[in-house]
Amino acid sequence: MFVRQLRRKTTKNVGVKIVENYRNKDGETRQRIIRDMGSVPEGEPLEALVRLAHLEKARIQEGTKPSLFPAESYVEEMVLARLEPKDTGPLPIADARKLEEDRRICLGFHEAVGILYDTLGFSKVFTSRQKMSRRLFKQAVLLRLADPGDSKLAHSRQMSKDAGVEVSVDKFYRMMDTVTNERIAELQQLVMAETMGMVGGKLRVLFFDVTTLSFASENPDDLRKKGFSKDAKHQKVQVVLALIQTQEGLPVSYQLFPGNTADVKTLEPAMMRLKEQFELDQMIVVADAGMLSAENLAMLQSLGCDYVVAARLRSLNQLHTKAILGKHPWTFLSTGRKVREHTLGGQRLILRYCPQKAKRDVHKREQAVEKVKKRLAQGVKGIGRTGRFLKVNPDGVELNEAAIEMDAKYDGLHGVWTSLKTLSPERVYHYYGELWRIEEGFRVIKHTMSVRPVFHWKERRVRAHIAICFVAFALLRILRHRYNTMFGEKQRLSEGQILEELSQVQASVIRDRGTDAEYLLPSKPRNEAIKLYRAVGQNLPRQTVLFKEGTIL
């Protein structure tokens, strides 16, 4: 997009228009007028109209918010000018009345996250001949943090709208096609290496869980399949995303599975893949009940891993059920909870009783029983979701009082299977209690990263999309860990707070109409933003710098 001047043949005035380039359906370059600013005589009126046209162009490009991503070379020059300013002494300004803000740029993501991106070596995944893919992949990662879009089409439009980055959708797709499985593995290896360094080079506890990512379409293929949706989007095709994190919430690895893969079938391939890169002995794997199977527990022990896996108490056989529901002494904890343990089938089962959970269980059962009674009053047409409280007999369907009584015996109970023989029950449950961190990670990926719904349908682009989101997630988690490690004693920051702080790091491009010089005037920094820059080894620039030299005064 640019400002064009055209002399009128009849009036001798000069017309001013805002014009942009585009390609027609045949791929030929054409131009179209975005805004006709009118025509005026040469001289001072024309200069004023041209200035107005530039301002109008900036408004069209930027909309109502600061530019997030100006042209690549432009923003690189800005970052360089701010982080490595030239020692030019005082900045000369002849007449402050001739200063005007040309545009406002958000530089927090480019400077803080962008520096971390380069420091970790993500740019090196692409070869020197793939400059466009290298640039666009980084832009896509940063944009996923700054302003997540619903698709690469939305990203392309956002980059063009917010800052005039002319990036076609085709270029985005070509970049995604270069994100091969080998490159995805390299990206994961870089994340893993950084995580290992931040936890002291030894992984002690791993948290494993899966979620589902829905698509905008309903057409299945080898990867996108319909299955049990954790987002209740059963009519949509999906993929299953398995995520492995550390106790600190740092990502280790991820893996994609077809959408109809059962949770229990994901643990073994993920661990086998991890075994290729790590010595897994003396490692503790923590997982939810979805990973529970005799085969999985045996597999973990064959790898030398210990485990803490949630138990399905209601699925135990009669002998084990009688044992856990019998009268046994409890060990009371300071938190008001109590624990006890059993050895069932040669395995250690630790039970915990929580008064708050008991209240929730009672409330849920009362709601379910009330629904059953209403269905009975209306005439039952099927067992339905509350079928465990219904009993079918020759005379019809009735309320199953025995099932309600049995269900009440589990109020407040939770259990975990563990291979840790000597660790105290309280310590075992401490490990399991940290599983919420991976659930938090899924919330960040799904909501902050806006990873779904996925609009791509080619498998390689689906995998590239997930890779972009994973790198963005990893950068955010690594930055958060660095910040909280350095400054967390006084104030810890969440992912949302970090993104908010970085979005407020802005700079105004101030133009001197008298000399045509341009200056970068920083916004007032906040303490948290200053610390975020320090967490990546940089000082947040706080002085106005000369960005473009003008004519000699």
Disulfide bonds with the S-S distance in Angstrom:
none
